[in-house]
Amino acid sequence: MLSVVELEPWSESPVHSHPNEQWGVCLEGEWIRIQDGREYPVKAGDFWQTPPHVPHGGRTLGQRCVILDIFAPPREEYRRPGRGLGAATVHAPSGGGIDPPGPPG
């Protein structure tokens, strides 16, 4: 199963796990991928693999990010229109949630 995910700037995919194996490729932008408690910077062209039941998630910084997710077997909750990560993206409100990085200094 293929799923194209569009994440807006300063949005988050909460850490979660599922019984499906997952592969992903960043098509556009950058984000911080969290897998098994470690953070990995990801940019366009990067590819990753997540085994079943491994905790993972991520967050964008100041730019939009587009990801192609591949699941085996297909995720049941993604079979219905309007479901899945792209539909469940959490946007941080101004002054709360994920704070943008400050100026260098």
N, C-alpha and C positions, 0 to 999 in steps of 0.2 A: 504494500500500500504506500502511495506517495502522498505527501501533504506539504503544500507550500505555506510557510508561516511568515507573516509580515509583522515585525515588532517595531513599534514606534520608539522614538528617543525616550530614555529614562523609564523604560518598561521592564517588567520582570516575569520570568517563568519560575514560579516557586519550585524548590527542590521537591522531587517526587520520584516514584519508581513504578514500574509496571512489569508484567510478565512477558512483554514483547521485546525482542531484540530491536535495537534502533540504530540506524546510521543517519548521519546528517552531513550536509555541505552548506557552507555559507556562500550564498550567491551574490550578496551585496551588503556593504557596511561592515561593522565590527560589533562584537559583544564579548562578554566575559562568560565563559561556560564553566559551570560547576559540576564536577563529577566525582563521586565517592569522596567528598570533602575537600577536593583540591580545585583551585581556580586556574583556568586556562584562557589566555587571550586568543580570540578567534577573529580572523579577517577573511574577506572574500577569497574564495578558492580553497580554504581549509576544510578538511574532512575529518569526521570522528565516528567512533563506534561505541555504543553503550550496550553491554550485555544485559540480559533480563535481570530484573530486581535490583539493579545498581542505582542508588540515589543520584539524581542529576537535575539540573535546572540552569538558570543563567539570567543575565541582565544586560540590557543595552546601556550605552553611555549617551553621548549627545547626538547620536545619529540613528536613523532608521536602519533596520537590519532585515534581510530576507534570507530565509533558510529553507532548504529542501530536506524534509524528514522522510525517511524510509522505514517502514515497520514490517516485521515478520514475526508472527502472523499479524494481519491487520488488526488495529485497535477497534474494538466494538464501539466505543463512544465516538469515534471519528466517522462511523458509517452514516450518521444522521447529519443532514445539512445544518450548518450553523454551530457545529460542535468542534471541539479540539482546541489546541493552544491558541491559534489565531483568533478564535472567538472568545477566549478566556483571558486575553492579555490584560494585565493589571497596569494601569498608568498611575505613576506617583503624582499626587497633587502638589501644587506649589507649597513649599514649606514643610512637606512631610514625605514620608516614604524614603526613596533613595535620594540622597543629597548629591547634587552635582559637585565635581571636584572644584576646589578653590583655585585662585590664581597661583602661579608658581611663586615660591618664596620662602 
